[in-house]
């Protein structure tokens, strides 16, 4: 009988493959993950201003590499 792990380190340990669930505990710290610039809370009172605030958030996510650029 053999067992194939869904989560494993490739030879040399430079790459981890996660085929199962990756659980990160609440008090854990993830280093090296990109962070988006802060987006202030919207105070928009019109749809146009809300759209502008939302588009600013999308831009920050794209610049940080957290969202694919079109």
N, CA, C and O atoms as a Maestro MAE file, in Angstrom:
{
 s_m_m2io_version
 :::
 2.0.0
}

f_m_ct {
 s_m_title
 :::
 protein
 m_atom[280] {
  # First column is atom index #
  i_m_mmod_type
  r_m_x_coord
  r_m_y_coord
  r_m_z_coord
  i_m_residue_number
  s_m_chain_name
  s_m_pdb_residue_name
  s_m_pdb_atom_name
  i_m_atomic_number
  :::
  1 25 0.847 -1.179 0.000 1 A "UNK " " N  " 7
  2 3 0.000 0.000 0.000 1 A "UNK " " CA " 6
  3 2 0.891 1.240 0.000 1 A "UNK " " C  " 6
  4 15 1.878 1.295 0.734 1 A "UNK " " O  " 8
  5 25 0.550 2.228 -0.814 2 A "UNK " " N  " 7
  6 3 1.321 3.469 -0.839 2 A "UNK " " CA " 6
  7 2 0.400 4.643 -0.546 2 A "UNK " " C  " 6
  8 15 -0.824 4.548 -0.647 2 A "UNK " " O  " 8
  9 25 1.028 5.750 -0.180 3 A "UNK " " N  " 7
  10 3 0.282 6.953 0.165 3 A "UNK " " CA " 6
  11 2 0.874 8.119 -0.601 3 A "UNK " " C  " 6
  12 15 2.088 8.322 -0.575 3 A "UNK " " O  " 8
  13 25 0.046 8.883 -1.276 4 A "UNK " " N  " 7
  14 3 0.489 10.076 -1.980 4 A "UNK " " CA " 6
  15 2 -0.064 11.290 -1.245 4 A "UNK " " C  " 6
  16 15 -1.277 11.461 -1.123 4 A "UNK " " O  " 8
  17 25 0.840 12.125 -0.762 5 A "UNK " " N  " 7
  18 3 0.443 13.319 -0.023 5 A "UNK " " CA " 6
  19 2 0.009 14.421 -0.981 5 A "UNK " " C  " 6
  20 15 0.626 14.615 -2.029 5 A "UNK " " O  " 8
  21 25 -1.050 15.144 -0.624 6 A "UNK " " N  " 7
  22 3 -1.492 16.277 -1.431 6 A "UNK " " CA " 6
  23 2 -0.598 17.494 -1.212 6 A "UNK " " C  " 6
  24 15 -0.475 18.346 -2.092 6 A "UNK " " O  " 8
  25 25 0.019 17.573 -0.049 7 A "UNK " " N  " 7
  26 3 0.892 18.690 0.290 7 A "UNK " " CA " 6
  27 2 2.306 18.149 0.443 7 A "UNK " " C  " 6
  28 15 2.540 17.235 1.234 7 A "UNK " " O  " 8
  29 25 3.241 18.703 -0.304 8 A "UNK " " N  " 7
  30 3 4.602 18.185 -0.227 8 A "UNK " " CA " 6
  31 2 5.613 19.234 -0.673 8 A "UNK " " C  " 6
  32 15 5.268 20.212 -1.336 8 A "UNK " " O  " 8
  33 25 6.863 19.009 -0.297 9 A "UNK " " N  " 7
  34 3 7.981 19.837 -0.718 9 A "UNK " " CA " 6
  35 2 8.672 19.134 -1.871 9 A "UNK " " C  " 6
  36 15 8.978 17.944 -1.786 9 A "UNK " " O  " 8
  37 25 8.919 19.868 -2.950 10 A "UNK " " N  " 7
  38 3 9.651 19.275 -4.061 10 A "UNK " " CA " 6
  39 2 11.111 19.129 -3.671 10 A "UNK " " C  " 6
  40 15 11.574 19.762 -2.723 10 A "UNK " " O  " 8
  41 25 11.825 18.304 -4.393 11 A "UNK " " N  " 7
  42 3 13.218 18.021 -4.071 11 A "UNK " " CA " 6
  43 2 14.004 19.321 -3.942 11 A "UNK " " C  " 6
  44 15 13.934 20.190 -4.812 11 A "UNK " " O  " 8
  45 25 14.743 19.444 -2.862 12 A "UNK " " N  " 7
  46 3 15.511 20.651 -2.593 12 A "UNK " " CA " 6
  47 2 14.777 21.617 -1.679 12 A "UNK " " C  " 6
  48 15 15.401 22.498 -1.087 12 A "UNK " " O  " 8
  49 25 13.473 21.471 -1.554 13 A "UNK " " N  " 7
  50 3 12.694 22.281 -0.626 13 A "UNK " " CA " 6
  51 2 12.403 23.697 -1.076 13 A "UNK " " C  " 6
  52 15 11.854 24.482 -0.303 13 A "UNK " " O  " 8
  53 25 12.761 24.052 -2.323 14 A "UNK " " N  " 7
  54 3 12.523 25.416 -2.789 14 A "UNK " " CA " 6
  55 2 11.073 25.671 -3.176 14 A "UNK " " C  " 6
  56 15 10.669 26.822 -3.342 14 A "UNK " " O  " 8
  57 25 10.292 24.616 -3.319 15 A "UNK " " N  " 7
  58 3 8.905 24.771 -3.755 15 A "UNK " " CA " 6
  59 2 8.019 23.843 -2.949 15 A "UNK " " C  " 6
  60 15 8.299 22.651 -2.822 15 A "UNK " " O  " 8
  61 25 6.933 24.405 -2.399 16 A "UNK " " N  " 7
  62 3 5.913 23.609 -1.707 16 A "UNK " " CA " 6
  63 2 4.695 23.526 -2.611 16 A "UNK " " C  " 6
  64 15 4.293 24.516 -3.222 16 A "UNK " " O  " 8
  65 25 4.120 22.351 -2.689 17 A "UNK " " N  " 7
  66 3 2.912 22.125 -3.472 17 A "UNK " " CA " 6
  67 2 1.784 21.846 -2.491 17 A "UNK " " C  " 6
  68 15 1.871 20.933 -1.670 17 A "UNK " " O  " 8
  69 25 0.724 22.643 -2.585 18 A "UNK " " N  " 7
  70 3 -0.432 22.488 -1.707 18 A "UNK " " CA " 6
  71 2 -1.593 21.998 -2.564 18 A "UNK " " C  " 6
  72 15 -2.163 22.759 -3.346 18 A "UNK " " O  " 8
  73 25 -1.933 20.737 -2.412 19 A "UNK " " N  " 7
  74 3 -3.051 20.163 -3.147 19 A "UNK " " CA " 6
  75 2 -4.274 20.001 -2.264 19 A "UNK " " C  " 6
  76 15 -5.370 19.712 -2.743 19 A "UNK " " O  " 8
  77 25 -4.072 20.190 -0.976 20 A "UNK " " N  " 7
  78 3 -5.168 20.124 -0.010 20 A "UNK " " CA " 6
  79 2 -5.449 21.525 0.507 20 A "UNK " " C  " 6
  80 15 -5.174 22.510 -0.178 20 A "UNK " " O  " 8
  81 25 -5.984 21.616 1.687 21 A "UNK " " N  " 7
  82 3 -6.304 22.908 2.291 21 A "UNK " " CA " 6
  83 2 -5.074 23.470 2.996 21 A "UNK " " C  " 6
  84 15 -4.285 22.723 3.575 21 A "UNK " " O  " 8
  85 25 -4.918 24.778 2.944 22 A "UNK " " N  " 7
  86 3 -3.869 25.478 3.675 22 A "UNK " " CA " 6
  87 2 -4.563 26.331 4.725 22 A "UNK " " C  " 6
  88 15 -5.237 27.305 4.391 22 A "UNK " " O  " 8
  89 25 -4.401 25.972 5.983 23 A "UNK " " N  " 7
  90 3 -5.041 26.707 7.067 23 A "UNK " " CA " 6
  91 2 -3.998 27.603 7.720 23 A "UNK " " C  " 6
  92 15 -2.938 27.137 8.137 23 A "UNK " " O  " 8
  93 25 -4.308 28.888 7.803 24 A "UNK " " N  " 7
  94 3 -3.430 29.850 8.457 24 A "UNK " " CA " 6
  95 2 -4.146 30.302 9.719 24 A "UNK " " C  " 6
  96 15 -5.204 30.927 9.657 24 A "UNK " " O  " 8
  97 25 -3.559 29.980 10.860 25 A "UNK " " N  " 7
  98 3 -4.178 30.326 12.137 25 A "UNK " " CA " 6
  99 2 -4.260 31.834 12.319 25 A "UNK " " C  " 6
  100 15 -3.499 32.590 11.715 25 A "UNK " " O  " 8
  101 25 -5.197 32.257 13.163 26 A "UNK " " N  " 7
  102 3 -5.471 33.671 13.370 26 A "UNK " " CA " 6
  103 2 -4.236 34.454 13.808 26 A "UNK " " C  " 6
  104 15 -4.064 35.600 13.395 26 A "UNK " " O  " 8
  105 25 -3.380 33.867 14.629 27 A "UNK " " N  " 7
  106 3 -2.209 34.584 15.141 27 A "UNK " " CA " 6
  107 2 -0.963 34.379 14.278 27 A "UNK " " C  " 6
  108 15 0.128 34.804 14.657 27 A "UNK " " O  " 8
  109 25 -1.119 33.733 13.126 28 A "UNK " " N  " 7
  110 3 0.019 33.470 12.244 28 A "UNK " " CA " 6
  111 2 0.424 34.731 11.488 28 A "UNK " " C  " 6
  112 15 -0.370 35.657 11.324 28 A "UNK " " O  " 8
  113 25 1.661 34.748 11.037 29 A "UNK " " N  " 7
  114 3 2.183 35.854 10.240 29 A "UNK " " CA " 6
  115 2 2.636 35.286 8.902 29 A "UNK " " C  " 6
  116 15 3.407 34.327 8.860 29 A "UNK " " O  " 8
  117 25 2.163 35.873 7.814 30 A "UNK " " N  " 7
  118 3 2.574 35.465 6.477 30 A "UNK " " CA " 6
  119 2 3.519 36.540 5.956 30 A "UNK " " C  " 6
  120 15 3.128 37.695 5.786 30 A "UNK " " O  " 8
  121 25 4.767 36.151 5.704 31 A "UNK " " N  " 7
  122 3 5.762 37.111 5.238 31 A "UNK " " CA " 6
  123 2 5.925 37.013 3.730 31 A "UNK " " C  " 6
  124 15 5.719 35.952 3.140 31 A "UNK " " O  " 8
  125 25 6.294 38.121 3.115 32 A "UNK " " N  " 7
  126 3 6.574 38.130 1.690 32 A "UNK " " CA " 6
  127 2 5.351 38.256 0.807 32 A "UNK " " C  " 6
  128 15 5.470 38.225 -0.417 32 A "UNK " " O  " 8
  129 25 4.184 38.396 1.400 33 A "UNK " " N  " 7
  130 3 2.945 38.524 0.637 33 A "UNK " " CA " 6
  131 2 2.725 40.003 0.346 33 A "UNK " " C  " 6
  132 15 2.833 40.819 1.261 33 A "UNK " " O  " 8
  133 25 2.419 40.382 -0.903 34 A "UNK " " N  " 7
  134 3 2.262 41.806 -1.213 34 A "UNK " " CA " 6
  135 2 1.075 42.419 -0.481 34 A "UNK " " C  " 6
  136 15 0.060 41.762 -0.250 34 A "UNK " " O  " 8
  137 25 1.220 43.678 -0.123 35 A "UNK " " N  " 7
  138 3 0.158 44.402 0.554 35 A "UNK " " CA " 6
  139 2 -0.292 45.563 -0.326 35 A "UNK " " C  " 6
  140 15 0.536 46.282 -0.884 35 A "UNK " " O  " 8
  141 25 -1.581 45.739 -0.446 36 A "UNK " " N  " 7
  142 3 -2.112 46.863 -1.210 36 A "UNK " " CA " 6
  143 2 -2.064 48.120 -0.350 36 A "UNK " " C  " 6
  144 15 -2.154 48.060 0.876 36 A "UNK " " O  " 8
  145 25 -1.922 49.247 -1.017 37 A "UNK " " N  " 7
  146 3 -1.963 50.539 -0.332 37 A "UNK " " CA " 6
  147 2 -3.335 50.709 0.325 37 A "UNK " " C  " 6
  148 15 -4.341 50.230 -0.199 37 A "UNK " " O  " 8
  149 25 -3.371 51.382 1.458 38 A "UNK " " N  " 7
  150 3 -4.626 51.593 2.183 38 A "UNK " " CA " 6
  151 2 -5.636 52.367 1.338 38 A "UNK " " C  " 6
  152 15 -5.284 53.325 0.649 38 A "UNK " " O  " 8
  153 25 -6.879 51.939 1.402 39 A "UNK " " N  " 7
  154 3 -7.983 52.649 0.759 39 A "UNK " " CA " 6
  155 2 -8.846 53.227 1.866 39 A "UNK " " C  " 6
  156 15 -9.435 52.485 2.652 39 A "UNK " " O  " 8
  157 25 -8.921 54.545 1.929 40 A "UNK " " N  " 7
  158 3 -9.722 55.166 2.984 40 A "UNK " " CA " 6
  159 2 -11.189 54.808 2.786 40 A "UNK " " C  " 6
  160 15 -11.630 54.532 1.670 40 A "UNK " " O  " 8
  161 25 -11.930 54.816 3.875 41 A "UNK " " N  " 7
  162 3 -13.360 54.519 3.797 41 A "UNK " " CA " 6
  163 2 -14.060 55.565 2.945 41 A "UNK " " C  " 6
  164 15 -13.766 56.758 3.029 41 A "UNK " " O  " 8
  165 25 -14.972 55.108 2.141 42 A "UNK " " N  " 7
  166 3 -15.689 56.002 1.243 42 A "UNK " " CA " 6
  167 2 -16.675 56.873 2.016 42 A "UNK " " C  " 6
  168 15 -17.376 56.407 2.915 42 A "UNK " " O  " 8
  169 25 -16.705 58.131 1.645 43 A "UNK " " N  " 7
  170 3 -17.711 59.059 2.173 43 A "UNK " " CA " 6
  171 2 -18.590 59.555 1.023 43 A "UNK " " C  " 6
  172 15 -19.233 60.601 1.115 43 A "UNK " " O  " 8
  173 25 -18.599 58.783 -0.054 44 A "UNK " " N  " 7
  174 3 -19.325 59.174 -1.259 44 A "UNK " " CA " 6
  175 2 -20.811 59.341 -0.973 44 A "UNK " " C  " 6
  176 15 -21.421 58.561 -0.242 44 A "UNK " " O  " 8
  177 25 -21.360 60.369 -1.567 45 A "UNK " " N  " 7
  178 3 -22.800 60.620 -1.444 45 A "UNK " " CA " 6
  179 2 -23.493 60.527 -2.802 45 A "UNK " " C  " 6
  180 15 -24.708 60.696 -2.907 45 A "UNK " " O  " 8
  181 25 -22.698 60.254 -3.837 46 A "UNK " " N  " 7
  182 3 -23.267 60.068 -5.173 46 A "UNK " " CA " 6
  183 2 -22.718 58.771 -5.760 46 A "UNK " " C  " 6
  184 15 -21.667 58.282 -5.345 46 A "UNK " " O  " 8
  185 25 -23.430 58.233 -6.712 47 A "UNK " " N  " 7
  186 3 -22.981 57.018 -7.394 47 A "UNK " " CA " 6
  187 2 -21.648 57.274 -8.098 47 A "UNK " " C  " 6
  188 15 -20.766 56.416 -8.085 47 A "UNK " " O  " 8
  189 25 -21.500 58.438 -8.705 48 A "UNK " " N  " 7
  190 3 -20.256 58.757 -9.418 48 A "UNK " " CA " 6
  191 2 -19.057 58.740 -8.467 48 A "UNK " " C  " 6
  192 15 -18.013 58.178 -8.796 48 A "UNK " " O  " 8
  193 25 -19.205 59.348 -7.300 49 A "UNK " " N  " 7
  194 3 -18.097 59.365 -6.339 49 A "UNK " " CA " 6
  195 2 -17.821 57.968 -5.783 49 A "UNK " " C  " 6
  196 15 -16.668 57.611 -5.541 49 A "UNK " " O  " 8
  197 25 -18.870 57.183 -5.582 50 A "UNK " " N  " 7
  198 3 -18.684 55.809 -5.118 50 A "UNK " " CA " 6
  199 2 -17.936 54.989 -6.172 50 A "UNK " " C  " 6
  200 15 -17.062 54.189 -5.840 50 A "UNK " " O  " 8
  201 25 -18.286 55.194 -7.439 51 A "UNK " " N  " 7
  202 3 -17.582 54.524 -8.541 51 A "UNK " " CA " 6
  203 2 -16.113 54.912 -8.539 51 A "UNK " " C  " 6
  204 15 -15.248 54.055 -8.722 51 A "UNK " " O  " 8
  205 25 -15.821 56.180 -8.335 52 A "UNK " " N  " 7
  206 3 -14.434 56.642 -8.304 52 A "UNK " " CA " 6
  207 2 -13.666 56.005 -7.145 52 A "UNK " " C  " 6
  208 15 -12.516 55.601 -7.310 52 A "UNK " " O  " 8
  209 25 -14.299 55.915 -5.975 53 A "UNK " " N  " 7
  210 3 -13.653 55.279 -4.822 53 A "UNK " " CA " 6
  211 2 -13.389 53.800 -5.103 53 A "UNK " " C  " 6
  212 15 -12.320 53.283 -4.778 53 A "UNK " " O  " 8
  213 25 -14.355 53.130 -5.700 54 A "UNK " " N  " 7
  214 3 -14.209 51.712 -6.013 54 A "UNK " " CA " 6
  215 2 -13.093 51.488 -7.036 54 A "UNK " " C  " 6
  216 15 -12.290 50.567 -6.892 54 A "UNK " " O  " 8
  217 25 -13.048 52.332 -8.065 55 A "UNK " " N  " 7
  218 3 -11.996 52.212 -9.074 55 A "UNK " " CA " 6
  219 2 -10.621 52.481 -8.470 55 A "UNK " " C  " 6
  220 15 -9.634 51.880 -8.895 55 A "UNK " " O  " 8
  221 25 -10.543 53.375 -7.487 56 A "UNK " " N  " 7
  222 3 -9.272 53.625 -6.797 56 A "UNK " " CA " 6
  223 2 -8.825 52.369 -6.055 56 A "UNK " " C  " 6
  224 15 -7.638 52.044 -6.043 56 A "UNK " " O  " 8
  225 25 -9.765 51.668 -5.439 57 A "UNK " " N  " 7
  226 3 -9.446 50.414 -4.753 57 A "UNK " " CA " 6
  227 2 -8.949 49.366 -5.747 57 A "UNK " " C  " 6
  228 15 -7.954 48.690 -5.486 57 A "UNK " " O  " 8
  229 25 -9.629 49.228 -6.874 58 A "UNK " " N  " 7
  230 3 -9.201 48.269 -7.892 58 A "UNK " " CA " 6
  231 2 -7.791 48.579 -8.377 58 A "UNK " " C  " 6
  232 15 -6.988 47.665 -8.564 58 A "UNK " " O  " 8
  233 25 -7.483 49.847 -8.582 59 A "UNK " " N  " 7
  234 3 -6.142 50.247 -9.018 59 A "UNK " " CA " 6
  235 2 -5.099 49.849 -7.989 59 A "UNK " " C  " 6
  236 15 -4.039 49.341 -8.354 59 A "UNK " " O  " 8
  237 25 -5.377 50.069 -6.714 60 A "UNK " " N  " 7
  238 3 -4.424 49.716 -5.656 60 A "UNK " " CA " 6
  239 2 -4.199 48.213 -5.594 60 A "UNK " " C  " 6
  240 15 -3.074 47.768 -5.367 60 A "UNK " " O  " 8
  241 25 -5.245 47.427 -5.791 61 A "UNK " " N  " 7
  242 3 -5.098 45.972 -5.801 61 A "UNK " " CA " 6
  243 2 -4.248 45.510 -6.983 61 A "UNK " " C  " 6
  244 15 -3.433 44.597 -6.848 61 A "UNK " " O  " 8
  245 25 -4.437 46.139 -8.137 62 A "UNK " " N  " 7
  246 3 -3.654 45.780 -9.322 62 A "UNK " " CA " 6
  247 2 -2.189 46.171 -9.158 62 A "UNK " " C  " 6
  248 15 -1.298 45.395 -9.504 62 A "UNK " " O  " 8
  249 25 -1.934 47.364 -8.635 63 A "UNK " " N  " 7
  250 3 -0.557 47.827 -8.432 63 A "UNK " " CA " 6
  251 2 0.181 46.916 -7.458 63 A "UNK " " C  " 6
  252 15 1.375 46.668 -7.625 63 A "UNK " " O  " 8
  253 25 -0.518 46.417 -6.444 64 A "UNK " " N  " 7
  254 3 0.098 45.530 -5.448 64 A "UNK " " CA " 6
  255 2 0.298 44.112 -5.987 64 A "UNK " " C  " 6
  256 15 0.952 43.293 -5.342 64 A "UNK " " O  " 8
  257 25 -0.258 43.821 -7.158 65 A "UNK " " N  " 7
  258 3 -0.121 42.487 -7.730 65 A "UNK " " CA " 6
  259 2 -1.135 41.498 -7.196 65 A "UNK " " C  " 6
  260 15 -0.952 40.289 -7.337 65 A "UNK " " O  " 8
  261 25 -2.202 41.992 -6.584 66 A "UNK " " N  " 7
  262 3 -3.232 41.123 -6.020 66 A "UNK " " CA " 6
  263 2 -4.390 40.894 -6.974 66 A "UNK " " C  " 6
  264 15 -5.274 40.081 -6.704 66 A "UNK " " O  " 8
  265 25 -4.385 41.616 -8.097 67 A "UNK " " N  " 7
  266 3 -5.435 41.458 -9.097 67 A "UNK " " CA " 6
  267 2 -4.776 41.572 -10.466 67 A "UNK " " C  " 6
  268 15 -3.883 42.394 -10.672 67 A "UNK " " O  " 8
  269 25 -5.222 40.749 -11.384 68 A "UNK " " N  " 7
  270 3 -4.657 40.768 -12.731 68 A "UNK " " CA " 6
  271 2 -4.979 42.083 -13.423 68 A "UNK " " C  " 6
  272 15 -6.103 42.580 -13.350 68 A "UNK " " O  " 8
  273 25 -3.973 42.643 -14.098 69 A "UNK " " N  " 7
  274 3 -4.167 43.865 -14.872 69 A "UNK " " CA " 6
  275 2 -4.712 43.465 -16.236 69 A "UNK " " C  " 6
  276 15 -4.249 42.496 -16.838 69 A "UNK " " O  " 8
  277 25 -5.687 44.207 -16.713 70 A "UNK " " N  " 7
  278 3 -6.336 43.870 -17.996 70 A "UNK " " CA " 6
  279 2 -5.363 43.899 -19.147 70 A "UNK " " C  " 6
  280 15 -5.747 43.641 -20.287 70 A "UNK " " O  " 8
  :::
 }
 m_bond[279] {
  # First column is bond index #
  i_m_from
  i_m_to
  i_m_order
  :::
  1 1 2 1
  2 2 3 1
  3 3 4 2
  4 3 5 1
  5 5 6 1
  6 6 7 1
  7 7 8 2
  8 7 9 1
  9 9 10 1
  10 10 11 1
  11 11 12 2
  12 11 13 1
  13 13 14 1
  14 14 15 1
  15 15 16 2
  16 15 17 1
  17 17 18 1
  18 18 19 1
  19 19 20 2
  20 19 21 1
  21 21 22 1
  22 22 23 1
  23 23 24 2
  24 23 25 1
  25 25 26 1
  26 26 27 1
  27 27 28 2
  28 27 29 1
  29 29 30 1
  30 30 31 1
  31 31 32 2
  32 31 33 1
  33 33 34 1
  34 34 35 1
  35 35 36 2
  36 35 37 1
  37 37 38 1
  38 38 39 1
  39 39 40 2
  40 39 41 1
  41 41 42 1
  42 42 43 1
  43 43 44 2
  44 43 45 1
  45 45 46 1
  46 46 47 1
  47 47 48 2
  48 47 49 1
  49 49 50 1
  50 50 51 1
  51 51 52 2
  52 51 53 1
  53 53 54 1
  54 54 55 1
  55 55 56 2
  56 55 57 1
  57 57 58 1
  58 58 59 1
  59 59 60 2
  60 59 61 1
  61 61 62 1
  62 62 63 1
  63 63 64 2
  64 63 65 1
  65 65 66 1
  66 66 67 1
  67 67 68 2
  68 67 69 1
  69 69 70 1
  70 70 71 1
  71 71 72 2
  72 71 73 1
  73 73 74 1
  74 74 75 1
  75 75 76 2
  76 75 77 1
  77 77 78 1
  78 78 79 1
  79 79 80 2
  80 79 81 1
  81 81 82 1
  82 82 83 1
  83 83 84 2
  84 83 85 1
  85 85 86 1
  86 86 87 1
  87 87 88 2
  88 87 89 1
  89 89 90 1
  90 90 91 1
  91 91 92 2
  92 91 93 1
  93 93 94 1
  94 94 95 1
  95 95 96 2
  96 95 97 1
  97 97 98 1
  98 98 99 1
  99 99 100 2
  100 99 101 1
  101 101 102 1
  102 102 103 1
  103 103 104 2
  104 103 105 1
  105 105 106 1
  106 106 107 1
  107 107 108 2
  108 107 109 1
  109 109 110 1
  110 110 111 1
  111 111 112 2
  112 111 113 1
  113 113 114 1
  114 114 115 1
  115 115 116 2
  116 115 117 1
  117 117 118 1
  118 118 119 1
  119 119 120 2
  120 119 121 1
  121 121 122 1
  122 122 123 1
  123 123 124 2
  124 123 125 1
  125 125 126 1
  126 126 127 1
  127 127 128 2
  128 127 129 1
  129 129 130 1
  130 130 131 1
  131 131 132 2
  132 131 133 1
  133 133 134 1
  134 134 135 1
  135 135 136 2
  136 135 137 1
  137 137 138 1
  138 138 139 1
  139 139 140 2
  140 139 141 1
  141 141 142 1
  142 142 143 1
  143 143 144 2
  144 143 145 1
  145 145 146 1
  146 146 147 1
  147 147 148 2
  148 147 149 1
  149 149 150 1
  150 150 151 1
  151 151 152 2
  152 151 153 1
  153 153 154 1
  154 154 155 1
  155 155 156 2
  156 155 157 1
  157 157 158 1
  158 158 159 1
  159 159 160 2
  160 159 161 1
  161 161 162 1
  162 162 163 1
  163 163 164 2
  164 163 165 1
  165 165 166 1
  166 166 167 1
  167 167 168 2
  168 167 169 1
  169 169 170 1
  170 170 171 1
  171 171 172 2
  172 171 173 1
  173 173 174 1
  174 174 175 1
  175 175 176 2
  176 175 177 1
  177 177 178 1
  178 178 179 1
  179 179 180 2
  180 179 181 1
  181 181 182 1
  182 182 183 1
  183 183 184 2
  184 183 185 1
  185 185 186 1
  186 186 187 1
  187 187 188 2
  188 187 189 1
  189 189 190 1
  190 190 191 1
  191 191 192 2
  192 191 193 1
  193 193 194 1
  194 194 195 1
  195 195 196 2
  196 195 197 1
  197 197 198 1
  198 198 199 1
  199 199 200 2
  200 199 201 1
  201 201 202 1
  202 202 203 1
  203 203 204 2
  204 203 205 1
  205 205 206 1
  206 206 207 1
  207 207 208 2
  208 207 209 1
  209 209 210 1
  210 210 211 1
  211 211 212 2
  212 211 213 1
  213 213 214 1
  214 214 215 1
  215 215 216 2
  216 215 217 1
  217 217 218 1
  218 218 219 1
  219 219 220 2
  220 219 221 1
  221 221 222 1
  222 222 223 1
  223 223 224 2
  224 223 225 1
  225 225 226 1
  226 226 227 1
  227 227 228 2
  228 227 229 1
  229 229 230 1
  230 230 231 1
  231 231 232 2
  232 231 233 1
  233 233 234 1
  234 234 235 1
  235 235 236 2
  236 235 237 1
  237 237 238 1
  238 238 239 1
  239 239 240 2
  240 239 241 1
  241 241 242 1
  242 242 243 1
  243 243 244 2
  244 243 245 1
  245 245 246 1
  246 246 247 1
  247 247 248 2
  248 247 249 1
  249 249 250 1
  250 250 251 1
  251 251 252 2
  252 251 253 1
  253 253 254 1
  254 254 255 1
  255 255 256 2
  256 255 257 1
  257 257 258 1
  258 258 259 1
  259 259 260 2
  260 259 261 1
  261 261 262 1
  262 262 263 1
  263 263 264 2
  264 263 265 1
  265 265 266 1
  266 266 267 1
  267 267 268 2
  268 267 269 1
  269 269 270 1
  270 270 271 1
  271 271 272 2
  272 271 273 1
  273 273 274 1
  274 274 275 1
  275 275 276 2
  276 275 277 1
  277 277 278 1
  278 278 279 1
  279 279 280 2
  :::
 }
}
